[in-house]
Amino acid sequence: MDIPLLDLKTQYHNIKSEIDKAIESVLDSGQFILGPQVKRLEESIAAYIKASYAIGVGNGTDALVIALRACGIGPGHEVITAPFTFFASAESVSAVGAKPVFVDIDPKTFNIDAAKIEKAITSKTRAIIAVHLFGQTADMESIMDIAKKHDLLVIEDACQAMGAEYMGKKAGSLGHVACFSFFPTKNLGTYGDGGIIVTSDAQIEQKARMLRAHGSTKKYYHEMIGYNSRLDELHAAILNVKLKYLDQWNEKRRRNAAIYDKLLKECGVVTPYVAPYAKHIYHQYVIQVERRDELAATLKAKGIASAVYYPLPLHLQKAYKDLGYREGDMPYAEAACKKVLALPMYPELEPEQIEYVAEAIKDFVSER
Ligand SMILES: *Cc1c(COP(=O)(O)O)cnc(C)c1O
């Protein structure tokens, strides 16, 4: 058996006629930037998340950069985030001229440990970027309480969490503003780059809308220095098709995770922990295991793909050497980097394939 980490081709073939028709209709319309497809997607996503506004942008990283700018964050400010995430969660902070400040993760959820946030707050702190890693929301009630107490803004990095929930509320409706990515491998992805900002704050919405189009609302009149970062009509049309399937795809991810959980129980690997407040959508199914690299090699030899998200925490990245962090500063993030392994996870994954993966893992564990 050959089992990829995810299977975008099968997904496309399952909805090919609808996707092809949507692409064709955009080509026929001759309108490619900020047209009816983007407007429709923005309205649908806002309604789906139960937020007031959504603003389509070029990618998830730009969504974070523009959200930070729309929140008034820039040079001289500090923004708290987790060190165990994709680089963009912190890179966006640096890109607007502010300083990322890392707070270690909860080793069970992989998300920022809310109990450690207050110690990292200084007079320069303006915001917290709460990353919902692997499809499970951060501990948002605790984070919002801290933010309220210290007058901070909360930006959700929900790039891996479209459809995930916290106490019955959708990721993206929990903080002051949220950012999503439509990168092809995300659980709602397009066939290229794309992203969206979601908020219920009218001021943030207006500013973000301006910033994505060169700081202007009226063509050739510019109120601020902005960006050229818009979601294309083609991508919006593709996403308008895919959004209809999102809930059923997420349910299939959850079904697949439950099968993994059951089969991997009692074979010595740590399966994903689900917090009582969370509805996890398993953007990634991540186990923790000793001799992780050996396991990955063994799986590969049996035709099973796996991946390490992430091998190096952000506070130890070369790009951040000037921040002065050292090994040992974020022990849980560092430990996670050594033990995590993402297994094949996508809606189209078949139970027999999961059994094959679980069997291979069991063999590896029992052989040592
Ligand atoms: C993918 C991702 C991003 C960036 O999204 P792009 O669309 O690739 O720019 C940011 N944060 C997290 C947690 C992500 O997974």
Ligand as a Chemical Component Dictionary entry (heavy atoms), coordinates in Angstrom:
data_LIG
# 
_chem_comp.id                   LIG 
_chem_comp.type                 NON-POLYMER 
_chem_comp.pdbx_formal_charge   0 
_chem_comp.three_letter_code    LIG 
# 
loop_
_chem_comp_atom.comp_id 
_chem_comp_atom.atom_id 
_chem_comp_atom.alt_atom_id 
_chem_comp_atom.type_symbol 
_chem_comp_atom.charge 
_chem_comp_atom.model_Cartn_x 
_chem_comp_atom.model_Cartn_y 
_chem_comp_atom.model_Cartn_z 
_chem_comp_atom.pdbx_ordinal 
LIG C1 C1 C 0 -0.219 27.860 7.080  1  
LIG C2 C2 C 0 -0.057 28.656 8.295  2  
LIG C3 C3 C 0 0.203  30.034 8.237  3  
LIG C4 C4 C 0 0.498  30.778 6.976  4  
LIG O1 O1 O 0 -0.393 30.600 5.942  5  
LIG P1 P1 P 0 0.105  30.817 4.421  6  
LIG O2 O2 O 0 -1.168 30.850 3.671  7  
LIG O3 O3 O 0 0.967  29.678 4.066  8  
LIG O4 O4 O 0 0.832  32.111 4.371  9  
LIG C5 C5 C 0 0.260  30.737 9.437  10 
LIG N1 N1 N 0 0.097  30.118 10.618 11 
LIG C6 C6 C 0 -0.135 28.794 10.712 12 
LIG C7 C7 C 0 -0.315 28.173 12.056 13 
LIG C8 C8 C 0 -0.196 28.023 9.550  14 
LIG O5 O5 O 0 -0.395 26.700 9.651  15 
# 
loop_
_chem_comp_bond.comp_id 
_chem_comp_bond.atom_id_1 
_chem_comp_bond.atom_id_2 
_chem_comp_bond.value_order 
_chem_comp_bond.pdbx_ordinal 
LIG C1 C2 SING 1  
LIG C2 C3 SING 2  
LIG C2 C8 DOUB 3  
LIG C3 C4 SING 4  
LIG C3 C5 DOUB 5  
LIG C4 O1 SING 6  
LIG O1 P1 SING 7  
LIG P1 O2 DOUB 8  
LIG P1 O3 SING 9  
LIG P1 O4 SING 10 
LIG C5 N1 SING 11 
LIG N1 C6 DOUB 12 
LIG C6 C7 SING 13 
LIG C6 C8 SING 14 
LIG C8 O5 SING 15 
# 
